[in-house]
C-alpha cells in the first residue's frame, strides 16, 4: 500500500531533507492530492507526522546522549536550531534543554 511505503520512507530518511513535493511526486500525485491522502489515512498532516518522528528521535538523543542541543537538532533532521526549539516546545510543552534537565532529574531518582 502507498501509505505504508510513505511511512517506511519517512522512518528511514527522517534525518534527511524530505519535502512534500518529493514524496507526492514519487507517488505520482500532486502535493494537494497527497496532503489529502496522507491526512485521511493518518489523521495528521505530512509535516506534523514528520515533525513527530523527528521530535521523538530528538527526545531519545536528549535522554541518552550528552550531545549539544544543536547536534541533536541537526541529527534529528531539523535544519535550524530556532525552528527545532519552537517545534520541540510545541510538541513537548518545554524546550529541549528543559526537557533534558527534567529527564535527568527523574533518572537521578532511580
URDA-V507311 format. One line per field, one symbol per residue. ss: DSSP state (2 for helix, 1 for strand, 0 for the rest). psi: psi as a letter, one per 20 degrees, with the letter a starting at -180 (. if undefined). A space follows every 50 residues. Layout:
# URDA-V507311
ss->???
psi->???
This chain:
# URDA-V507311
ss->02222222222220000002222222000022222222222200022222 22222222222222000022222220000022222222222200022222 2222222220
psi->qghhgggggghhjhirppqghggghhjkqrgggggggghhhijqrggggg hggghggggghhgirjqrggggghhiiqjqhhgggggghghijqrghggg ggghgghhh.
